[in-house]
């Protein structure tokens, strides 16, 4: 079950074009604390309309099991897009930060 979930998530994120960055850095769970996450898509529809903000859906995986995590919506201007591959970010998360991305 875990293998298939990881495989599905990996396939989803690695199929994105090189121009589209999806590894992000966000302040979570509070200002001054940082988390690596995956931007899944721009949030459109009722949630963005009600908040009147340009939001991005971000999946924040948990350590050491990246198949569980949190779906959070951040204002686009509060997100830092990283030049890190999905694989590098996943390795960083699963290793609890002991492997440093390049």
C-alpha positions as CSV (number, residue, x, y, z in Angstrom):
1,X,0.0,0.0,0.0
2,X,2.7,2.4,1.0
3,X,4.8,1.5,-2.1
4,X,1.9,2.1,-4.5
5,X,1.0,5.5,-2.9
6,X,4.7,6.6,-3.1
7,X,4.9,5.4,-6.7
8,X,1.7,7.3,-7.7
9,X,2.9,10.5,-6.0
10,X,6.3,10.2,-7.6
11,X,4.8,9.6,-11.0
12,X,2.6,12.7,-10.6
13,X,5.4,15.0,-9.6
14,X,8.0,13.7,-12.0
15,X,5.7,14.0,-15.0
16,X,5.7,17.8,-14.7
17,X,7.7,19.7,-17.2
18,X,11.2,21.0,-16.2
19,X,9.9,24.6,-16.5
20,X,7.2,24.0,-13.9
21,X,8.7,23.9,-10.4
22,X,6.7,22.2,-7.8
23,X,9.1,21.9,-4.8
24,X,8.4,24.8,-2.5
25,X,9.5,26.3,0.8
26,X,6.8,27.7,3.1
27,X,6.6,29.0,6.6
28,X,4.8,26.3,8.5
29,X,3.6,25.6,11.1
30,X,4.4,29.2,12.2
31,X,6.3,32.2,11.0
32,X,10.0,31.6,11.3
33,X,9.7,27.8,10.8
34,X,10.1,26.4,7.4
35,X,8.8,23.3,5.6
36,X,9.5,21.7,2.2
37,X,6.4,20.9,0.3
38,X,5.0,20.2,-3.1
39,X,2.8,22.8,-5.0
40,X,0.1,20.7,-6.6
41,X,-1.8,23.5,-8.5
42,X,-3.2,27.0,-8.3
43,X,-6.3,27.1,-6.3
44,X,-9.3,28.3,-8.3
45,X,-12.9,28.4,-7.5
46,X,-14.8,29.0,-4.3
47,X,-11.9,29.0,-1.8
48,X,-9.8,31.6,-3.7
49,X,-13.0,33.6,-4.4
50,X,-14.0,33.7,-0.7
51,X,-10.5,34.6,0.5
52,X,-9.9,37.0,-2.5
53,X,-6.4,35.8,-2.7
54,X,-4.3,33.9,-5.3
55,X,-3.8,30.7,-3.5
56,X,-1.6,27.7,-4.3
57,X,-2.4,24.2,-3.0
58,X,0.6,22.8,-1.2
59,X,1.1,19.2,0.1
60,X,3.3,19.1,3.1
61,X,4.5,15.5,3.6
62,X,5.3,14.1,7.1
63,X,8.6,12.5,8.1
64,X,9.5,9.7,7.7
65,X,6.3,8.6,5.8
66,X,5.8,11.1,3.0
67,X,2.5,9.5,1.9
68,X,0.8,11.2,4.8
69,X,0.8,14.9,5.3
70,X,-1.2,18.1,5.1
71,X,-2.9,19.9,2.2
72,X,-2.6,23.6,2.9
73,X,-3.4,26.6,0.8
74,X,-0.8,29.5,0.8
75,X,-1.0,32.9,-0.9
76,X,1.3,32.7,-3.9
77,X,3.5,35.6,-2.6
78,X,4.3,33.6,0.5
79,X,5.7,30.6,-1.4
80,X,9.4,30.2,-2.3
81,X,9.8,27.9,-5.3
82,X,13.0,25.9,-5.1
83,X,15.3,24.6,-7.8
84,X,15.2,21.1,-6.3
85,X,13.9,18.0,-7.9
86,X,11.0,16.0,-6.5
87,X,13.5,13.1,-5.8
88,X,15.9,15.4,-3.9
89,X,13.1,16.9,-1.8
90,X,11.7,13.4,-1.1
91,X,15.0,12.1,0.0
92,X,15.5,15.2,2.3
93,X,12.0,14.6,3.9
94,X,12.3,10.8,4.3
95,X,15.8,11.1,5.8
96,X,14.5,13.7,8.4
97,X,16.8,16.3,7.0
98,X,20.0,14.2,7.2
99,X,20.6,14.3,3.5
100,X,21.2,17.8,2.2
101,X,19.9,18.6,-1.3
102,X,22.4,20.2,-3.6
